[in-house]
Amino acid sequence: MMNRIIGKAETRLPAQDPLEVTTPHKKIVEIIGNLVYSAVALIPEKVDGIITATRSGYTPKWISKFRPPTNIYAVTSDRRVMRQLRLLWGVHPVQFEHDIEHVDDLVREAVKLVHQEGHVSDQKDIVFTSGVRMIRGRTNLLGVFHVEDLL
């Protein structure tokens, strides 16, 4: 019942201009959220989802703020973070058990997992965000990938 009410209410919300909801401080993670929204808005028919690898849930929170027109799949190994992510608009937490050293492998494994769970099509693109391991607590990677190329 609540899901139906929320779904109906959200269809009546006007689209947001990312610049209108961006704070004057413009944190890096907020800029990433804005860029993710803009990437999806430029090619909405091609993007099947946003995948963000996260330890704390901070990046999906900021991406969710912009209400992109596609689902956000937050890949994390922390069950506490997964519970918190369920409260964010458009965010679907995905359990990820791997400890991966290289960013290329992280992108590939996260996309494989989200695809295997049936969330994204192999014929579509995804927008991916993450941080690099050597700089903890910072999202500093953004890419657009074709799912089939990573499987």
N, C-alpha and C positions, 0 to 999 in steps of 0.2 A: 504494500500500500504506500509506504513512505517513498519507495523507489519510484513509483509511478508519479507521485506528487512532485518529487524533486526533478524528475525527467521533464515533466510538463513545464515547471517553473523555469528550468534552465533554457528551454527553447525560446522563452520570451525575453531572456536577458539580451541586451544589445551587445554586439561585438565590442571588445575593448581595444583601444589604441594603446599599445605597449608603452609609449612615451608618457601617457597620462597616469599610469600606475607605477612608473619608475620613480624611485626616491631621488632627491637631490644628491645624496651621497654616492650613488652609483657604485655599489660594491661589485667586485669581479663576478661573484655568483649571480648577482642580479643582471649584469650584462649578459652572462651566459644564458640565463632564462629568457631574456629579451631576444637574443640571437636565435635560440631554439624556436621560440614562437614565430619569429620572422621567417625562418627556414621552412617551417611547416606551412605558414600562410602563403608562401610563394608557390609551393607545389602541393597543395592539399590532396589532390587526386592521386599523387604518387606515394605519399608518406603513409605508412600503415601503423606507425607508432613512434614513440620516443623511448629510448632505452637509456637509463642512467645507472651507472654502477656507483653505489654509495655505501659509505661506512656509517654515517651519522643520520642520513635522511635530509640533510640541509639543502642539497641541490634540488631534489624533487620538490621540496617545499617551495623554492623560489620559482621553479618552472611552472608549478601548479598555480602560482599567483597570477600568471598571465592567461590562464585558461585556454591553452592551445586546443585547436579543433581535432585532437586525436588523443588516444590513451597514452599515459605515461607509465612505463614499466620500470619500477625501481628494483634493481637487482642488488641484494644484500645478503650477508650471511648472519646478521644479527637479528635474532627473533624479536627483541625488544623494539628495534627500529622498524621491523616489519609491522608490528602492532600499531605503532605511531603513524606509519605511512598510510594505513587504511583510513585514517581520518581526513586525509587531504583530497581535494577535488581532483578527480580524474586519474589518481595514482593507484596502480595495482602492484603491490609488492610481490617479488618473485624470489624464492629461496635459492641462494647460490652458495655452494659448499667449497668451491675451488679457491686455492690460494695461488694466485698467478703473478709471476714476476714482470712480464712484459706487457705493455699496453696492447700491442697487436693481438696477443693471445687472449687478453681480457675481452676485447671487442668481439672476437670470433666466438669465444665460449659463451658470453652473455647473449649474443644474438642467437646462437644455436639453441640455448636453453629456452629463450622466449619463443622461438619458432616451434620447438618440440612441444611446448605446452599449448600450441595452437593460437597464439595471440597475434602473430604476424605472418603474412603470406610471403613465400619465397619469390614472388614476382613483383614485390613492392620494395620501396626504400624505407629506411629508418633513420632517425636522427639519434646520434649517440653522444652522451657526455660522460666524462669521468675525470678523475685526477690522475696524475702519475704518482707512482709509489714513493718516489724520493721526496715529494713535496706533500706531506700529509695535510688533510683538511682543506685542500684547495682544488676546486674544479678548474681545470685549465686545458681541457681537451674537448673539442666539439667536431663532429664529423657527420657527413651524410653518406650512407652506404646502401648498396643494393643487397638485399638479404641473400639472394642466390649466390652472390660472390663469396659469401662468408661461410656457406654450408659445406 
